[in-house]
Amino acid sequence: MITSKSPSNANIVFLFDKTKFFVPENSVFGSLYSGVEAAGARFLDDPIIHAKVLTLPNIQTRITLEENRLRIDDDSGKNPEESRVCEDAFKAREKLFPSSSLEAFGFNFDIQYRFSNVIPLNDFFEKIFNPKIYGEKDLRDFGFQCTLNNSKKGYTDTFFFKIVSPLELSVHLNRHFSSKEIPKEKKIKELFLACYEDVDSMVLSIKI
C-alpha cells in the first residue's frame, strides 16, 4: 500500500524540426519574465555545448535550450495540480519559437513512493541473478526499466524503477509524444496531469 508520493522534479520538453529551426537571441530569454518573477535570474550561454539556460530562483523554474531541444523544469517539488510548469512551458515555447515546427514533445517526472509493506529487494534481485553472486557483498538497492508503446494514443512511456530502501521506491517516467502539432495550453495541462496519475497505476501493478 502506498503511504506517500513525493514529486522531486517535473519537466516538459519540446523538440523542434532542425531543418526549420532558428536559435533565438539572448535578449528574448531576458524578456520572458519581469518584476518579482525575474528577481535573481541567471542566464548562461555556453557555445561549446550549444546550450542556453535561464534559471529563475524566485519561481523555482529553469528554461534550457540544448540545440533544438527546449526543456522547462519545475524544481519546486509541488504536486502537478499546483505546479506552474505547464503555463511556463507554453509561454516559453510561444515566445521563443513562435514559428518553429514541432517534431515531438514530452514529460518527465521523478517521484518517490513510500509503502506500508516491505519491498522484497533480494527477491527482485534473485529473479534475475544467481544468489551466489553476493559473496561477501550486501545488496543496497536494485532497479529495473521498461518501455511501453501506446500507438493508439500516440505516445511511448519509458519507466525507470529503483528500490532505494525497504519501504521506498524511486520512479522516473519519460512520456514521449511523436506529434508535430503544438498543443494548446489547456491540452498540455490535461496530458501532464494524466501522465502523473498514470505513474500510480504502474507502481500499483508491481507484485510486491
C-alpha positions as CSV (number, residue, x, y, z in Angstrom):
1,M,0.0,0.0,0.0
2,I,1.3,3.5,-0.9
3,T,1.6,5.8,2.1
4,S,3.1,8.8,0.4
5,K,4.0,10.1,-3.1
6,S,6.5,12.9,-3.4
7,P,7.5,14.5,-6.8
8,S,11.0,15.9,-6.8
9,N,11.2,17.2,-10.3
10,A,9.0,17.6,-13.4
11,N,9.7,19.0,-16.8
12,I,8.2,19.5,-20.2
13,V,10.2,19.1,-23.3
14,F,9.7,20.4,-26.9
15,L,11.8,19.0,-29.7
16,F,11.8,21.2,-32.9
17,D,12.5,20.3,-36.5
18,K,16.2,21.0,-37.1
19,T,15.6,22.0,-40.8
20,K,13.3,24.8,-39.8
21,F,14.9,25.9,-36.5
22,F,16.4,29.2,-35.6
23,V,18.1,29.9,-32.2
24,P,16.5,32.9,-30.5
25,E,18.6,35.9,-29.4
26,N,19.6,36.0,-25.8
27,S,17.5,39.1,-25.3
28,V,14.4,37.1,-26.0
29,F,15.2,34.9,-23.0
30,G,15.6,38.0,-20.8
31,S,12.2,39.3,-21.9
32,L,10.3,36.2,-20.7
33,Y,9.9,37.4,-17.1
34,S,10.0,40.6,-15.3
35,G,9.4,42.1,-11.8
36,V,9.4,39.7,-8.8
37,E,9.4,36.6,-11.0
38,A,12.7,37.7,-12.6
39,A,14.4,38.7,-9.4
40,G,17.8,36.9,-9.1
41,A,17.5,35.4,-12.5
42,R,20.7,33.9,-14.0
43,F,21.4,33.3,-17.7
44,L,24.1,31.0,-19.1
45,D,25.0,30.9,-22.8
46,D,27.6,28.1,-23.5
47,P,28.5,27.9,-27.2
48,I,30.7,24.8,-26.5
49,I,27.8,22.6,-25.5
50,H,25.3,24.6,-27.6
51,A,23.2,25.4,-24.5
52,K,21.3,28.4,-23.1
53,V,20.0,28.2,-19.6
54,L,17.7,30.7,-17.8
55,T,17.4,30.0,-14.1
56,L,14.6,31.7,-12.1
57,P,15.1,31.0,-8.4
58,N,12.1,33.0,-7.3
59,I,9.7,30.8,-9.1
60,Q,11.9,27.7,-9.0
61,T,11.9,27.3,-12.7
62,R,14.7,26.5,-15.3
63,I,14.4,27.0,-19.0
64,T,17.1,25.2,-21.0
65,L,17.7,25.2,-24.7
66,E,20.1,22.4,-26.0
67,E,20.4,22.8,-29.7
68,N,16.8,22.2,-30.9
69,R,15.5,20.8,-27.6
70,L,13.7,23.1,-25.2
71,R,13.2,21.9,-21.6
72,I,11.2,23.7,-18.9
73,D,11.9,22.3,-15.3
74,D,9.9,22.8,-12.2
75,D,12.2,22.3,-9.2
76,S,9.7,23.3,-6.6
77,G,8.6,19.7,-5.8
78,K,5.0,20.8,-5.9
79,N,2.2,18.4,-6.9
80,P,1.4,18.9,-10.6
81,E,-2.0,20.3,-9.8
82,E,-0.2,23.2,-8.0
83,S,2.7,23.5,-10.4
84,R,3.1,26.3,-12.9
85,V,5.3,24.3,-15.3
86,C,2.6,23.9,-17.9
87,E,1.9,27.6,-18.1
88,D,5.7,28.4,-18.1
89,A,6.3,25.8,-20.9
90,F,3.5,27.2,-23.1
91,K,4.8,30.7,-22.5
92,A,8.4,29.8,-23.3
93,R,7.6,27.9,-26.4
94,E,5.3,30.6,-27.7
95,K,7.7,33.5,-27.1
96,L,11.0,31.8,-28.0
97,F,9.7,29.8,-31.0
98,P,6.5,31.3,-32.4
99,S,7.0,29.9,-35.9
100,S,9.3,26.8,-35.4
101,S,7.9,23.4,-36.4
102,L,7.5,20.9,-33.7
103,E,9.0,17.4,-34.1
104,A,7.9,15.9,-30.7
105,F,7.1,16.8,-27.1
106,G,7.1,15.0,-23.8
107,F,7.1,15.0,-20.0
108,N,9.5,13.7,-17.4
109,F,8.7,13.0,-13.7
110,D,10.9,12.0,-10.8
111,I,8.7,10.6,-7.9
112,Q,9.5,9.0,-4.6
113,Y,7.0,6.4,-3.3
114,R,6.8,5.1,0.2
115,F,4.9,1.9,1.1
116,S,3.5,0.4,4.3
117,N,4.8,-3.0,3.4
118,V,8.4,-4.0,2.9
119,I,9.6,-4.3,-0.7
120,P,11.4,-7.7,-1.1
121,L,14.6,-6.2,-2.5
122,N,16.5,-9.5,-2.6
123,D,13.6,-11.4,-4.1
124,F,13.6,-9.0,-7.1
125,F,17.3,-9.3,-7.5
126,E,17.4,-13.1,-7.3
127,K,14.7,-13.4,-10.0
128,I,17.5,-12.3,-12.4
129,F,20.8,-13.1,-10.7
130,N,22.1,-16.2,-9.0
131,P,22.3,-15.5,-5.2
132,K,25.9,-16.9,-5.3
133,I,27.0,-13.6,-6.8
134,Y,26.6,-11.9,-3.4
135,G,29.7,-13.4,-1.9
136,E,30.5,-11.1,1.0
137,K,28.6,-8.3,-0.6
138,D,25.3,-6.8,0.7
139,L,22.6,-5.7,-1.8
140,R,21.8,-2.0,-1.1
141,D,19.4,-1.2,-3.9
142,F,18.0,-2.6,-7.1
143,G,16.5,-1.1,-10.3
144,F,14.7,-2.1,-13.5
145,Q,13.5,-0.4,-16.6
146,C,10.7,-0.9,-19.2
147,T,9.4,0.8,-22.3
148,L,5.7,0.6,-23.3
149,N,4.4,1.9,-26.6
150,N,0.8,3.2,-26.8
151,S,0.3,3.6,-30.5
152,K,-3.4,4.3,-30.1
153,K,-2.8,7.4,-28.0
154,G,0.4,8.3,-29.8
155,Y,3.0,8.1,-27.0
156,T,5.7,5.9,-25.6
157,D,6.5,5.5,-21.9
158,T,9.9,4.7,-20.5
159,F,9.9,3.8,-16.8
160,F,13.0,3.6,-14.5
161,F,12.4,2.0,-11.1
162,K,14.8,1.9,-8.2
163,I,14.2,0.3,-4.8
164,V,16.2,2.7,-2.6
165,S,15.1,1.3,0.8
166,P,12.9,-1.5,2.2
167,L,9.9,0.9,2.1
168,E,10.8,3.3,-0.7
169,L,10.7,3.2,-4.5
170,S,12.1,5.9,-6.8
171,V,10.5,6.2,-10.2
172,H,11.4,8.2,-13.3
173,L,8.9,8.4,-16.2
174,N,9.6,9.8,-19.7
175,R,6.5,10.1,-21.8
176,H,7.3,10.9,-25.5
177,F,4.6,12.1,-27.9
178,S,5.6,11.8,-31.6
179,S,3.4,14.7,-32.6
180,K,4.1,17.6,-34.9
181,E,1.1,19.5,-33.6
182,I,1.7,22.1,-30.9
183,P,-0.7,21.5,-28.1
184,K,-2.8,24.3,-26.6
185,E,-2.0,25.3,-23.0
186,K,-5.2,23.6,-21.6
187,K,-4.4,20.4,-23.5
188,I,-0.8,20.4,-22.2
189,K,-2.1,20.6,-18.7
190,E,-4.6,17.8,-19.2
191,L,-1.9,15.5,-20.7
192,F,0.6,16.4,-18.0
193,L,-1.8,15.6,-15.1
194,A,-2.9,12.4,-16.8
195,C,0.7,11.3,-17.1
196,Y,1.4,12.0,-13.4
197,E,-1.6,9.9,-12.4
198,D,-0.6,7.0,-14.7
199,V,2.6,6.5,-12.7
200,D,0.4,5.4,-9.8
201,S,-1.2,2.7,-11.9
202,M,2.2,1.3,-13.0
203,V,3.6,1.3,-9.4
204,L,0.5,-0.4,-8.0
205,S,0.8,-3.1,-10.6
206,I,4.2,-4.2,-9.3
207,K,4.0,-7.5,-7.5
208,I,5.3,-6.6,-4.1
